[in-house]
Every structure is written in C-alpha cells, then in structure tokens.
Amino acid sequence: MKIIDLFCGIGGLSLGFEQAGFEVVSAVDMWADAVKTYNHNRKDKVAQVISVEDFNNEVLPSLIKEHKITGIIGGPPCQGFSTVGKREIDDPRNRMYLEFYKAVQMASPDFFVIENVKGMLTLNKGAFVKDLLERFGENGLGYTISYKLLNAADYGVPQNRYRVFYVGIKNKKFEFPAPFDYQLSAKDGISDLLHSDNNHYGSEPQNDYQKKMRGDQTHPMNQDYTSHTKQTINIISMIPDGGNIKSLPREYWEVRKYNKAFERMSSTRPSNTIDTGHRNYFHYEEPRIPTLRESARIQSFPDSFEVLGTRGSQYKQVGNAVPPMLSNVIAEQIKSMLS
C-alpha cells in the first residue's frame, strides 16, 4: 500500500504508517533541515524540498501513472480560516490546504489523513471543519469523513499532546481506536537515559516502552547536554518535581515573564507537550532542559532515529513532529479497514 506524505517534516506521521506496513513513495516539505533528517533515517530517500504546488504540477502526474496511491497523509497549515467572512477560503494562507485537496483530487487515493492543532476545530465557528466536510465529503470528492481530538498520552506516548485527526475513506466510516487502559509518565519514557551519553545508556531499560524505543540500538544518539548559567541551575533546583516558577518566592517570577516558564516534568504524569522551544521545560530530576534524545523519546521516536542540523533546529524538528506511535495507531486501524 503506497502513500504520499505532504508537509512531512522529519516524518513522524510517515514513520507510524511505515511501521504498519505502508510504503511512502514520496514525501514533501519546504524545510531543508527536516527533509535531510527524513532521508537520513530511511533507506529510500523519497523526501524532497519542493512546494506542494510544484509537486502537484511537476511530480504527482508521473507518480500516479507509476503507482497506485492508496493514501495521502499530512498536516497542511490552514491559518487563513481565522478570517471572519465568507471568503476566508480565498486567504493566501489557505493555499497549502487547497493544494493538499488538489493532490487528493488528482490521485484519488483510498484514504486521506489530515493532522492539525485542536484550535482548528473551533476557529471562526468551525469554518475549517465545515469546508473540509464539504470539499472532501460525500458531495465533494466522495469520502466518508471522521474526525476526533486525540491525546497522544491515551495511546502509549508519555506526553499530553492534543491533535485533531481527520480521516476520510471511500465508502467506509473510520472508527477511531479506543484509548489504551494506561498512561505513561515522562519518567517511564526516559529514565534509562539518565546519566547516559552518546556512547552509553544510563541503565538497562526499565519497562516495555523503553525496550521498544531502544530496539537493537546499542547507544543513544543526540544525547548532548546543554550548559546552563549558575543562576538558571539554582532556580531549577528549587522547583519541585512537576512544579513551575510559581512554586518559588515571588521575587523569582520576574526571571521569566509568563506563566509557562520554568516548568519541570512530572515523574508521575505524562510530559507536557514537547514544542519547538526548549528553554523553559526541565528534567524531572536534573536541573537542565531535556536532551534532544529525551525529547525525541517523549515524542515516541525510536533511538535509532537520528536528528540532523544545529541544536536549535533539532529541537524545532522534533517539536513539530507527529508522535510516530500515535500515527501508528491510526495507520493500523486504516489498514484493518482497508483489508
């Protein structure tokens, strides 16, 4: 079953589908750093730096002739739907969403998946959802569409991360998988990386999740520690497990001007959302930010997955990604329904 990943980033969405047995024949993104990481971690270097518009015009026609495309997946930006009024769809910021639609229209795959932030459910009175249902649905391209807000922590990922998934299948209604009967804490996800380096793990795997992430890997990659100022280390050290800067006396609150500053992971609850920044969220035990590998673990990327680029770029690449384990749950369900 061959699929295309548009707006692929480093391929978190792709990886979950690949683990379910799908073959990505083409992946597209305009960010060169992310495309380098995507291809670095795959035998077939199918990702390319190209706009979706150019991909649709120059690449997709020949792909359709060469392959039967089973699915198209991706997370197109759609900020133009924030515009009030009847012509929000014409906002230039929706161009990439419309190109995603065009790709589905051209390739006519058996299914498509769109992943997006939860705000798109309610933005401008649900304008995006309404357009998607009309454009891709029974009276448009003919797909039966299901959509749901999912939390990655409900599906084995040690992180609270809310995203909306829209799944369209021809002649079948997608049923979202039930949440798992457990959640993992940040500590469950990364405790074996404590005191590790790029050559050695800190301990043997402590649970099945850590065993799964390690696989056959003999050492963690991207396990470089950030140097903090003495002031930062002192402040972090005073914040309790799962606490934040408001756990400290008021005179410290001015160090960072907003409420999300200086939060520590909880050792007993899923991590907060791993985002593209990395300067205000700290390890549950040590007075430091998480390493890139720890962030990737919390996102459910296997330890064999190496992220390239500058340190800042690496954190942004991982923070932008879809957790592969969440993607895999969706992919396995689609696979079972198609077969």
N, C-alpha and C positions, 0 to 999 in steps of 0.2 A: 504494500500500500504506500503510494508515493505522495508526499505532501510538499507544500511550499510554505516557508516562514517569512512573512513580511514584517519589517521593523523588528528584526530578530535579536538585536543586541548581542550579548555573548551566547545566547542560545539556551536559556533556561527552559523556555517553552518547547523548543526543539528537543532538548535532551529528554524531557519526560515522555515525549512521543516516540523518540528513538528507543528508549528503554521498553516501550510497549510493542516494538516491532515495526514501527513505521520508518520509512526511508525518506529523509529530506533530500530532494533533488535540487533545490535552490533556496537560498536564504539571502535576504536583502536588508541592508542598513546603511545609513549615510555616515555613521561614526566609524572612522577607520580603526581606532583603537579596539572597539568592540568586535569588528569583523576579524581583526588579527587574532584576537583571543578565540573567537568562534572557530576559525580554521585551524588554529594551533592545536586544538583539542579533538580534532576529527581527522580520520584517515582521508576522507573525501573532502576536499577544500571547496565546498559548494557556495560559501558566502561571498558576496561581493559588495563593494561600496558603489552604490548606484541609487538614484531616486526611484521610488515605486512607479512614478510616472514614466521614466525612461525604461524601467524594467518591463512595464506593460507594453510599451511601444516596440522595444528592441529585442527583448529576450523571451517573454512569455509566449508569443505566437509559435516560435520554434519548439519551445518546451512542450506545448500542448500537442504538437504533431509527434513528438518523440515519446512522450509518456502519457499514460492515463493518470491524471491528477486526482487522487482520492480526497485530498483535503487541503484547505488553505487556512493557516493559523497566523495570529499576530495581534499586536496591540497598537492600532493606529491612534495618533493624537486627534482629539476632536474638540479642542477648546472653543472653537467658533460657536458651539451650541450655547455658550453663555450669553450670546447676543439676544436681546429682547426684540421680538418682532417676527414677522412671517418669513423673512428672507435670511434667517440665521444659517440655513444650509449653504448659502452662497458665500459665507465668510471664507476668506482665503485660508484661514486656519483649519478649515474642514477639508482642504484639498486632498490630504493624505488619506482621510477616511473614505472619500469618494473614489480614490484610486484603489483602495482595498476592495471596495464594492465593484469597481470595474474589473479587477483581477478575478473575482468570483464569477462575475457575469461572463467573462471570456472563457475561463477554464471549466465552468460548470461542474465543480467537484461534488462528491457525495456529501461532504460536510464542510462547515467552516467554524472556526472558533475565534472570537474576539475577546481579549482580556483588557480590562480597563479599571480605573480607580473608582471607588464607590460613589464619589460625588457625581459621576455621570448618570446615576440613577435618578437624581432629583434636580439636576442643573436645568434651569429655565423650564421648570414644571415638567420635567421628563422629556424634553424635546428630542434628546438623542435616542432614547428608547423608542419613542413614537416613530421617528424616522427610520430606525433600523428595522422595526417590525413591518413598516410599510414597504421599505425598499427591498429587503431580503425575503420577506414573508410570503404567505400564500398568494397574495395578489401582486407580488413583485417577482422575485426570482424563483419563488415556489418552495422555499424552505420552511419547515416547521421549526419554530424557534423557541428555545427555553433559555431563561436567564436567571441567575441567582448570585447573591452576595455570599462569598465563601471566606472563611478564615483559615489560613494555612495551618494554624495550630490544631484545627479539628481533623487534619489529615496527616498527622505524623511529623509535621515540621515544628521544630522547637521555637516558634515565633508567631506572635499575633500579627498577622498581615491580612488585611481585608481587601479583596479584589472582586470585581464583578466579572463573571464569565457568561458570554452569550454563545450558545451552541445551536447551530442550525443544521438539520439533517433532512435530506429529501425523503418525504413520505413516512417519517418516523419522529416521534416526540422524544427528545433526550430527557432521561431521568437522571438527575444529579445523584451521585453516590451519597449514602448516609455517612455522617461524621463517624470517625473512629470512637471507640469507647475509652480512649485515654488521651492525655496531652503530655507532651514532654517539656521539661523546663530548659532554660538556657544552659544550666549545668549539665543536664542529661546530654545536651548536644555537644558540649566542648570540653568537658572535664579532663579527658585524656590528653588534651593539648596543653594543659597547664605545665609550665616548666619545660616545654618542648622547644626545639629549634628546627631549622631547615634540614637537619641531618637525623634527628631523633624525635620519637614521640615521648611525651612526658610519662606515660604509663601504658599498660595494656588497656584495650577497650573495656569500658565499664558497663556497656549494655549493648543491645542488638543494634540500636541506631548507630552507635559509634563503629561497630563492626561493619555495618553496611557502608558507611561513609568511607572507611579505610579500604575495604576490599582487599586487593593484593598489594596496596601501596605500602612501602617499607619505611617511608619518611614523609612528613608533611611538607608541602611547598607553600610559598607566600607566607611563611611564619616569621616575619620580621617585626621586631618590636619598635614602637615609637618612643623617642626620648621626650619626656615632659619636663617642664620647669619645676623647680623645687616647690614653688607656690601651688602649682596645679596638683602635684603629688600629695602635698599636705592636705589640700582641700578634699580631694577624692578620698583620702584615707579616713577622713572624718565622716563621710557619708555611709550610712549603713547599707547592707545588702538590700536591694530593691528600693532604696531611698533616692532622694534627689536633693538639690541645693536648698530646698525649703526645710530639709531636716537639720540644717545648720543655723546658727545665730544669724540675725537679720543683717549684720554688717557684711556677711559674705554674699548676700543676694545681689549686690551691685557688680560682682565679678562678671556675671553674665546677666543680660537684661531681660531674659524671657523665661517663662515657666518650665520649658523642657530642658533647661540647661543642667549639666552635671547630674544626670541620672545614672544610677547603677543598675545593671542587670539584677534580676532576682534569681537566686539559686533554686527557688521552689516553683517558679512560674515560667511560662514561655517568655522569650525575649520580646522586647518592644520591636516594632518594625525596623529592620535594617534599612537605612536610607542612604542617600548618596553622600551625606556628610559623615564625619566620623570623629568630631572633636568634642562632642558633648554626651557621649554614651559610653559607660565604662564597665570594665570587667567586674563580675560579682565578687571576686576575691582580691585581685591585684589592683593597685592604683594606676590604671592605664586604660587606654582605649583598646578594644579588641583588635587582634591582628587581622590581616586580610583573610587568612585561612579560617580564623574563628568566625568571621562574618560570613564567609562562604559556607561554612558548616551550618550556621544558623539558617542560611538560605537553602540548605539541603543539597549543595553541590558536593559531589564526591571528592575525596582528597587528591585523586589523580587529575582533577581539573585545575590547570594552571592558568592564572590570570596575568596577562602581559601589560606593559605600559608603566607610566610613572605611578608613584604611590597614590596620589590623588585620583588619577584616572582609574586605577584598580578598584578603589572603594566605590567610585561612581558606577563603574561597570557592574559590580556585584549588587549594589543597592538598587539599580534599575531593573534587575532581572526578575523573572517569574521563578519561584521556587520549583526546581525540577520535580520534586516529589508531589507537589500539588498538581503540576501539569500531567504527571504520570497517572494520577487517579482519574483525571478527565479522559486521558487518552485510552486507558484500559476500558473505561465504560463505553466510549465510542467504538472501540474495536469489537467489543462483545455485541454491540447493537448492529454493527455493520455485517457481522458474520452470522 
